[in-house]
Amino acid sequence: MSSVIIFLTLRVFPGDVAQLIAGTQASPAQVEAIREAMGLNQPLVAQYLGWMGGVLRGDLGSSLITGASVGQELAAKAQVTVPSGSCRS
């Protein structure tokens, strides 16, 4: 249930994600190409199933800012938060 809420929350924010990524100077064709590449032109159910399928496979997608794998970025940050190795007292 929480996955549906998270997914829908990301979709109800105002604005067109493809337009934001493309920038204000992008042509309609460029914006549509981004929509196509990201699957944003598919019905919400298809988008959700694709997103959830990726999550279940451990594929959290790519960062829109850096382009890096979200899973790899989380793993790198987790190493700082939860260092490996034993604690010595």
N, C-alpha and C positions, 0 to 999 in steps of 0.2 A: 504494500500500500504506500509506503513512504517513497518508493521509487517513482510511483505515478505522480505523487505530489511534487517531488523534486523536478521531474521532467516537465510537468505542466507549468510550474512556477517559472522555469527558464523560458517557456514559450509565451507567457502572457505579458512579459515586460514590453512596453511600447517600443516601437522602432523595428526596423528590418535588419536582422543580423547580417545578411549578405551585403546590404548597403553600408553598414558600419565598417565591415571588413574591407570593402572595395574603396571606400572613401567618397567624398562629395563630388569629385571630378570624374568618377567612373561612369562609363556609358551603361545604358540599360542592358546591353549584351554582356558586358563584364559582370554586372550584378547577377544576371540570370545564370551565367557560367558558374559563379560561386555557389548560387542556390543549388544548381544541379550537382556540383562536386560534393557539397555537404549534405545532399539529400533533403534540403529544406523545401523542395517542391513536391515532396511526397505527402500523402495524408498523414495526420498526426499518429494514427495507429501504426503505420508502417515505420515512421520515424522512431516511435517508442520501442517497437520490437527490435529494430536495428540497434538502437542505443542499449537496450537491456541485453541483447545478445552479446554485444561487445563487452559490457560490464561483466557478464557471466564468464567470458573467456579471459578476463583480466585486461581487456583493452579499454582503457578509460579515455581514449582519444588523444588528440593533440592540443596543446595550448594555443589559443588564438593569438597570444602575445609573442611567445618565443618559437612556436612551431614544434617544440620538443614534446616527447611522450609525457602525458600527465602522470602515468604510472611511474616512469623513471624520475620525474621531478618530485613526486611524493616520496619515493624510496630515498632519494638524496636528502630530502628534508627530514625524513624519519630517522636517518642516521645521526643527525644532530640532536633530535629530540629524544630518541631512544638509542643511545650508543650501544654497540655490541660489545661483548666481552664481559668478564665478571667484575663485580665491584669488590674492591679490597678495603678492608677496614683495619 
